[in-house]
Amino acid sequence: MSKAKWWTIAAHEYAVHAKRKGFLIATFGTPLLLVAIFAAIFAFIAFGDQSNSLGVVDQAGITQKLPATVTITDTLRKDVAVIRFDDENLAKAALSKQEIDGYVVIPSDYLQSGALRGVANEGNLSSDARDRFKDYMQKALISNQPSLNDQRALEPIDQVYNRKPNSAVETSEGQGILLFFAPYLFGIFFFIAVFSSSAYLMTALVEEKESRVMEILATSLRPFELMVGKIVGLGLVGLTQISIWVGTALLAFTIARANIEGMANLTLPTNVLLIGAVMFVPAYLMVAGALGAIGASVSAVQEGQQFSGIISILMISPVWFINMIIENPNGPLALFLSLFPFTAPIVMMQRVALVSVPAWQIGLSVLLLVGMAFVMIWLSARIVRVGMLRYGKRLTLTEIRRALSLGGQHGE
């Protein structure tokens, strides 16, 4: 096979599809959309329905051991000062001057009744104010119990470290959540990148058949050269896309770790990302080969999209079994799905995140995926050889079987 010919096709496919509006919008728009969504969530938490400063009038005398002004902190929300007033008239005056957003009166019978009285210009204290007063009251009550450790009474459990039986590896709750979601987040990127670039291949083959460009290509290229060139070129398009997405996600994670206290101790599951990186190329080649065979067999893009839905269903089917995989990651179902090429990437990433997967299972999974990729490319090249000149016609099952049985007699 002439390297110059297939590489020329690959370079042409990359140049054409990397400039498509759809590719550019999906590649750069997806990270921007995710950033905008998370920014909106954090902005809502940080700035929505919040108080600046609050007052308290203590008629029960339970806050006397606290400073006159106590600052209530929160990881995501701004700090709020709670100011103690000796008289309710002083609190009313501060409220009228907008020095505080509201105040709470602690009645003399609070310890028996548990009832408080809130005053605000709107009539009701905001939910944020009520939350802050709850924290303040906990501090006040604990300050009256000198035998208690204030910090442990306020936060009885700082962190729970989990591990499996006979394992010395411990993970925090936050790290466990990250381990759970990382494979599926990476899997979403993986799925979109693989299918978008592979779909370009199928569409290009159908359009070239309809426009009879295939007839020109057939005079200078063998079908195998044509398919390798297209698959490599579009594979580089998909690799570019997922590299930008993963790079953006890593940057966002690094910024979050540096600025959000609760994420400071989280670490990326590098073993999961490594498995995903190793499986991306053969998974793409496998799907591209399958969609290439579909593109060479059908006569219209819409018809090809219907058949490609079968491949999509196979790839996303692990989502249906997520609970069973998590409950028994070394069970027969999880093992089978992590070895079956069309479901292996996502399931193997999930298993590696949850348990120690034997090296032979990872190796066998990658080997089966690579083998299926070669089979699909071989299959697509054989079908392209017969279908590339069938203008306006769809290959029948009989013709496809004939193409496979006779392909080796005429060369590729």
Number of C-alpha atoms within 10 A of each C-alpha: 10 9 9 11 16 23 18 15 21 23 16 15 23 23 14 12 18 20 11 10 10 12 19 14 11 17 20 14 13 14 18 15 12 12 15 12 12 12 12 12 12 14 13 13 14 15 12 12 11 19 22 14 22 27 27 26 22 20 16 14 13 19 22 13 13 15 11 13 15 16 15 17 13 11 11 15 17 14 16 19 18 23 18 23 19 12 13 18 11 14 25 19 12 18 19 14 10 12 15 21 22 27 27 22 21 22 17 14 12 16 12 7 9 9 12 12 12 17 18 17 11 9 9 12 19 16 12 15 23 15 11 23 19 12 13 19 14 13 21 17 15 19 18 14 10 8 8 11 13 16 11 10 12 13 10 10 8 8 10 11 12 14 13 11 7 6 9 9 10 13 16 15 14 17 18 18 11 17 21 17 13 19 26 17 15 20 21 14 17 26 21 15 26 26 20 18 26 28 22 21 26 25 21 18 30 28 17 19 24 19 12 16 14 23 15 11 14 14 8 11 18 19 23 21 22 23 27 21 24 28 29 22 27 31 25 19 26 27 19 15 25 21 15 15 22 17 13 16 17 13 12 13 16 15 11 14 16 12 13 11 11 13 15 12 11 16 14 14 16 10 12 21 18 12 19 20 14 12 23 23 19 22 26 26 26 26 26 31 28 23 28 32 27 27 34 30 28 25 22 19 18 12 15 22 17 11 14 21 11 10 16 14 12 13 21 15 16 21 13 9 13 14 11 13 22 17 11 15 24 18 12 11 14 23 20 15 21 27 23 17 24 23 21 25 30 28 29 27 27 26 22 20 23 20 14 11 15 10 9 9 14 17 12 13 23 24 16 16 27 19 14 22 23 16 16 21 24 22 20 26 27 27 26 27 22 19 27 23 19 20 17 13 14 17 18 11 10 8 15 19 14 14 20 17 11 12 18 10 7 7 11 15
